[in-house]
Amino acid sequence: MQVSPNLHAKLEGFNVGGSIKDRAVMQCTMGMLESGKLKPGDTLAVCTSGNAGRSLLHVQDMLKKQGKSIKVKIFMPKRYLPRQVPKAIAEIDGVETIEGDRDSSYYSVTSKDDTVTRCLHGLDGEFMEVQEKMSVLVKEHGWKVLDQHYDINSLHAHQSTAEELMKQLPSVTDVVCTTGTGGTASGLRRYLPSHVTVHARPGLPGTIDGITDVRRYDNFCNTDLLSGYASEAFDVADTLANQTELETKHNIVAGQSSGAAYALAKDIASKDSKAEVVFICADGTSRKSVE
């Protein structure tokens, strides 16, 4: 979607699961099934701020249609539960929501007869604390983990993103994204032509939804290949202002990470009128299209 003469938004909210996370969650889950790390009947757990959980439920539905049923446990900080995406997850058919820490044995089943196949757990603490609590429960109960932070399929999932960008805008010179797991940024850098610059910035943990400093994971994302990553960070106030501007000026409804990407993309486009800049709206939709 074009938002100004040399600035374009790639709206990922029109994916079936509602965000760009559909790509990585699908590829990681299928990779686990193909390798045997995940088997039908297993429980697959994910720690997320929201979108990856919603995408995993979509993948669960798809697998069920193929006769490959899995159980899903979605973990996040309890304070995230009132947010838009977690609220949407809680309203999906069959999802049971559990708020707050309980004795770990409680999580071995989510109902007395263990028939619940999809559960949203809002635990006490911040994201990294919840991730650690989930890890303990995974070991205790033999669950499997959807770990986008270290599964390189998270990177390869964005070959399709890069191919779509080049097809939709062959003249693109710059692509702006954010980093949660690093999958999008590293995948774009791997699969876009070398003449296209990939820009990203870190975010301080817990300040902007869906953005962190991926360098702390020391994973497949080489931030040295991302323009500007080492020199600046996304600003919270600027992010929120631009998230609002996307909706009020361009009728794009999106999360905070899209506001951050938009702010950076505007800056790049303003400095080079010959540039063709695309920013990734990870869960963005056009209100006009929806209407």
C-alpha positions as CSV (number, residue, x, y, z in Angstrom):
1,M,0.0,0.0,0.0
2,Q,1.4,3.4,-1.0
3,V,1.3,6.0,1.8
4,S,3.4,8.7,0.0
5,P,5.2,9.1,-3.3
6,N,8.2,6.9,-2.3
7,L,6.9,5.2,0.9
8,H,5.0,2.0,1.0
9,A,3.5,-0.2,3.7
10,K,3.5,-4.0,3.4
11,L,0.3,-5.0,5.3
12,E,0.8,-8.4,6.9
13,G,-2.5,-8.3,8.9
14,F,-4.4,-9.8,6.0
15,N,-2.7,-13.2,6.6
16,V,-5.1,-15.9,7.8
17,G,-3.7,-15.7,11.4
18,G,-3.7,-11.9,11.4
19,S,0.1,-11.2,11.3
20,I,3.5,-11.8,9.8
21,K,4.0,-14.5,12.4
22,D,1.9,-16.9,10.3
23,R,5.0,-17.4,8.1
24,A,7.5,-18.3,10.9
25,V,5.1,-20.2,13.0
26,M,4.0,-22.3,10.1
27,Q,7.5,-23.1,8.9
28,C,8.8,-23.8,12.4
29,T,6.0,-26.1,13.2
30,M,6.1,-28.0,9.9
31,G,9.9,-28.3,10.3
32,M,9.5,-29.8,13.8
33,L,7.0,-32.4,12.4
34,E,9.2,-33.3,9.5
35,S,12.2,-33.8,11.8
36,G,10.2,-35.8,14.3
37,K,10.8,-33.3,17.1
38,L,7.0,-32.8,17.2
39,K,4.6,-35.7,16.8
40,P,0.8,-35.9,16.5
41,G,-0.7,-35.8,20.0
42,D,2.2,-33.8,21.4
43,T,1.7,-30.5,23.3
44,L,3.4,-27.5,21.7
45,A,4.1,-24.4,23.9
46,V,5.0,-20.9,22.8
47,C,5.9,-17.8,24.8
48,T,4.7,-14.7,22.9
49,S,3.3,-11.2,23.2
50,G,0.3,-12.4,21.2
51,N,0.6,-12.8,17.4
52,A,2.6,-16.0,17.4
53,G,0.0,-17.6,19.6
54,R,-2.8,-16.6,17.3
55,S,-0.8,-18.0,14.4
56,L,-0.1,-21.2,16.2
57,L,-3.8,-21.8,16.7
58,H,-4.4,-21.3,13.0
59,V,-1.6,-23.9,12.3
60,Q,-3.3,-26.3,14.8
61,D,-6.6,-26.0,12.9
62,M,-4.8,-26.7,9.6
63,L,-3.0,-29.8,11.0
64,K,-6.3,-31.1,12.5
65,K,-7.8,-31.0,9.0
66,Q,-4.9,-33.2,7.9
67,G,-5.5,-35.6,10.7
68,K,-2.5,-34.5,12.8
69,S,-3.8,-33.2,16.1
70,I,-1.6,-31.3,18.5
71,K,-2.3,-29.5,21.8
72,V,-1.3,-25.8,22.1
73,K,-0.2,-23.8,25.2
74,I,0.3,-20.1,24.8
75,F,2.2,-18.3,27.5
76,M,2.6,-14.5,28.1
77,P,2.7,-12.1,31.0
78,K,-0.6,-11.8,32.8
79,R,-0.6,-8.0,32.2
80,Y,-0.7,-8.6,28.4
81,L,-4.1,-10.4,28.6
82,P,-6.3,-7.2,28.3
83,R,-4.5,-6.2,25.1
84,Q,-6.2,-6.5,21.7
85,V,-4.5,-9.7,20.3
86,P,-4.6,-11.7,23.6
87,K,-8.3,-10.8,24.0
88,A,-8.9,-12.0,20.4
89,I,-7.1,-15.3,21.3
90,A,-9.2,-15.8,24.4
91,E,-12.4,-15.4,22.3
92,I,-11.3,-18.2,19.8
93,D,-13.4,-21.3,20.0
94,G,-12.1,-23.8,22.5
95,V,-9.4,-21.6,24.1
96,E,-9.3,-21.8,27.9
97,T,-7.6,-18.8,29.7
98,I,-5.8,-19.2,33.0
99,E,-4.6,-16.1,34.8
100,G,-1.7,-16.0,37.3
101,D,0.8,-18.5,38.6
102,R,-0.4,-21.8,39.9
103,D,1.3,-24.9,41.2
104,S,3.2,-26.3,38.3
105,S,1.4,-29.6,38.5
106,Y,-1.8,-27.7,37.5
107,Y,-0.5,-27.1,34.1
108,S,-0.1,-30.8,33.3
109,V,-3.8,-30.8,32.4
110,T,-6.0,-27.8,31.7
111,S,-9.2,-29.4,32.8
112,K,-10.2,-32.3,34.9
113,D,-10.6,-34.7,31.9
114,D,-7.7,-33.2,29.9
115,T,-10.0,-32.5,26.9
116,V,-8.9,-28.8,26.4
117,T,-6.5,-28.7,23.5
118,R,-5.7,-25.0,23.4
119,C,-4.9,-22.9,26.5
120,L,-3.8,-19.3,27.1
121,H,-1.7,-18.9,30.2
122,G,-1.2,-15.4,31.6
123,L,1.6,-15.8,34.2
124,D,2.9,-13.3,36.7
125,G,6.1,-11.4,35.8
126,E,7.7,-9.8,32.7
127,F,8.3,-11.6,29.4
128,M,11.7,-13.1,30.2
129,E,10.4,-14.4,33.6
130,V,7.4,-16.0,31.9
131,Q,9.6,-17.5,29.3
132,E,11.7,-19.1,32.1
133,K,8.7,-20.4,33.9
134,M,7.4,-21.9,30.7
135,S,10.8,-23.6,30.2
136,V,10.5,-25.2,33.6
137,L,7.0,-26.5,32.9
138,V,8.1,-27.8,29.5
139,K,10.8,-29.9,31.1
140,E,8.5,-31.1,33.8
141,H,5.7,-32.3,31.5
142,G,7.6,-33.2,28.3
143,W,6.0,-30.6,26.1
144,K,7.7,-29.3,23.0
145,V,8.6,-25.7,22.4
146,L,8.0,-23.5,19.4
147,D,11.2,-21.5,19.7
148,Q,11.4,-18.8,17.0
149,H,14.4,-17.3,18.6
150,Y,16.7,-20.2,17.8
151,D,14.9,-22.2,15.1
152,I,16.4,-21.1,11.8
153,N,13.2,-21.9,10.0
154,S,12.1,-18.6,11.4
155,L,14.6,-17.0,9.1
156,H,13.8,-19.2,6.1
157,A,10.1,-18.4,6.4
158,H,10.7,-14.9,5.1
159,Q,12.0,-16.1,1.7
160,S,8.3,-15.7,0.7
161,T,8.2,-12.2,2.2
162,A,11.3,-11.1,0.2
163,E,9.9,-12.6,-3.0
164,E,6.6,-10.8,-2.5
165,L,8.3,-7.5,-1.9
166,M,10.3,-7.8,-5.1
167,K,7.2,-8.8,-7.1
168,Q,5.1,-6.1,-5.7
169,L,7.7,-3.3,-5.9
170,P,10.6,-4.3,-8.2
171,S,12.1,-0.8,-7.7
172,V,12.4,-1.1,-3.9
173,T,15.7,0.2,-2.5
174,D,15.1,0.1,1.3
175,V,13.1,-2.2,3.6
176,V,12.4,-1.3,7.2
177,C,11.4,-3.9,9.8
178,T,11.6,-4.5,13.5
179,T,13.2,-7.3,15.6
180,G,11.4,-9.5,18.0
181,T,13.0,-12.9,17.4
182,G,15.1,-11.6,14.4
183,G,13.5,-13.9,12.0
184,T,12.0,-11.2,9.7
185,A,15.1,-9.1,9.6
186,S,17.5,-11.9,9.0
187,G,15.2,-13.5,6.5
188,L,14.8,-10.3,4.5
189,R,18.5,-9.8,4.5
190,R,19.2,-13.4,3.4
191,Y,16.7,-13.4,0.5
192,L,16.4,-9.8,-0.7
193,P,18.9,-8.7,-3.5
194,S,22.1,-7.2,-2.1
195,H,21.3,-3.8,-3.5
196,V,18.3,-3.5,-1.2
197,T,19.2,-2.2,2.2
198,V,17.4,-3.7,5.2
199,H,17.0,-1.3,8.2
200,A,16.1,-2.1,11.7
201,R,16.6,-0.8,15.3
202,P,16.5,-2.5,18.7
203,G,14.0,-1.7,21.4
204,L,14.5,-1.7,25.1
205,P,12.9,-4.8,26.6
206,G,9.3,-4.2,27.7
207,T,9.0,-0.7,26.2
208,I,7.5,-1.4,22.8
209,D,5.2,-4.3,22.1
210,G,6.9,-6.9,19.8
211,I,10.3,-5.2,19.7
212,T,13.5,-6.2,21.6
213,D,17.2,-6.1,21.2
214,V,17.8,-9.4,19.4
215,R,21.5,-9.3,20.1
216,R,20.8,-10.7,23.6
217,Y,19.8,-14.0,21.9
218,D,23.0,-14.4,19.9
219,N,21.1,-16.4,17.3
220,F,20.9,-16.6,13.5
221,C,20.2,-12.8,13.2
222,N,23.5,-11.0,12.3
223,T,22.6,-7.5,13.3
224,D,25.8,-6.2,11.6
225,L,24.0,-6.7,8.3
226,L,21.1,-4.4,9.4
227,S,21.6,-0.8,8.6
228,G,21.6,1.4,11.7
229,Y,21.0,-1.3,14.3
230,A,24.1,-0.6,16.3
231,S,23.8,3.2,16.3
232,E,20.2,3.9,17.4
233,A,17.1,2.5,19.2
234,F,13.4,3.0,18.6
235,D,11.9,5.8,20.7
236,V,8.7,4.9,22.6
237,A,7.0,8.3,22.2
238,D,7.8,8.5,18.5
239,T,6.6,5.0,18.0
240,L,3.2,5.6,19.6
241,A,2.7,8.9,17.8
242,N,3.4,7.2,14.4
243,Q,1.2,4.3,15.2
244,T,-1.6,6.8,15.7
245,E,-0.7,8.6,12.5
246,L,-0.9,5.4,10.5
247,E,-4.5,5.1,11.6
248,T,-5.7,8.7,11.5
249,K,-3.9,9.7,8.3
250,H,-3.6,6.5,6.3
251,N,-6.4,4.3,7.7
252,I,-3.9,1.6,8.6
253,V,-4.7,-0.2,11.9
254,A,-1.6,-1.8,13.3
255,G,0.4,-2.5,16.4
256,Q,3.2,-0.5,18.0
257,S,6.0,-2.2,16.0
258,S,4.4,-0.9,12.8
259,G,4.5,2.6,14.3
260,A,8.2,2.2,14.9
261,A,8.9,0.9,11.4
262,Y,6.8,3.7,9.9
263,A,8.7,6.4,11.8
264,L,12.1,5.1,10.6
265,A,10.8,4.6,7.0
266,K,9.6,8.2,6.9
267,D,13.0,9.4,7.9
268,I,14.8,7.3,5.3
269,A,12.3,8.4,2.5
270,S,12.6,12.1,3.5
271,K,16.4,12.0,3.1
272,D,16.4,10.5,-0.4
273,S,13.6,11.4,-2.8
274,K,14.9,8.7,-5.2
275,A,14.6,5.9,-2.7
276,E,11.6,3.5,-2.8
277,V,11.1,2.5,0.8
278,V,8.8,-0.3,2.2
279,F,8.1,-0.8,5.9
280,I,6.7,-4.0,7.3
281,C,3.4,-3.6,9.1
282,A,3.6,-6.8,11.0
283,D,-0.1,-7.0,11.8
284,G,-1.4,-4.0,9.7
285,T,-4.6,-3.9,7.9
286,S,-6.2,-1.2,5.8
287,R,-9.4,0.0,7.4
288,K,-10.8,0.9,4.0
289,S,-10.2,-2.6,2.8
290,V,-11.8,-4.1,5.8
291,E,-14.9,-1.9,5.4
